[in-house]
């Protein structure tokens, strides 16, 4: 009797994460979540000044991003619904997904203390090392180049000052 009890406990522990769901249902659920986030961006961006094409306001890029997110989510959902009924299971709660979620939750907490470029560079380097399995040296170099381009785009081309942190 104790062997059966131990086996059932073991099964419950294994069934916690990752959870297996159908790929079509999972894809449609993710597309719906992305569309909802896009609509939230559109709604909040509409409350801000949009500016113009020559001088975009603070709501311009979030509005474009929200519209693009809703459009891409709709295309994904349509493609999934039109596709063949493939019921191969996918894992929900995969290690890489949890790493990205944890890193994303850390970004707003570090944005002011480390500044925009430090936080985003650390985020990019962390994902390159933990998800893409890139060497630390290559990840730091790629993050530094990306942050230099980010600085040039926002500071020089758009004239926007992002939070600089302790520097």
C-alpha positions, 0 to 999 in steps of 0.5 A: 500500500505504501508503494502505491501512495509513494507512486501517486505522490511522485506522479503528482510532483512530476505533473506540476511542471511542465504541463502538457497542452495541445499546440493549437490550444496553446498557440491560440491562447498565446495569440489571445494574450498577445492581442490583449496586451496589444490592445492595452498598449493601444488604449494607453498610448491613445491617452498620450500625445501622439505627436507627428511623423517628424516629431513623435510624441510619447504615445507614438511608438507604443501605439505602433507597437500595440497595433503591430502586436494585435495584427501579428496575434490575429495572423497567428490565431488565424493560421492556427485555426486554419491549419491541420488539427495537430494534437501534439502536446507542448510543454507549458512551464518550460525552463527557458520560458520561466527564465525569460519571465523572471528576467522580464520581471527584474527589468522594471525593478532595475530600470531606475537604479541601473539606468535604461542601457545598463538594465537592457544590456544586462537583460540581453546578455543574461538571455544570451547566456542562459537561453542561447548558451552563448559564451559570456564574453560574446554575450557582453560584447553583443549587449555592448554593441546593442546598447551603443546602437540603442543609445544612438537611436534614442539620444542622437536620432530621436533626441530622447534622454533615457534614465542613465542610472548611477553614471 
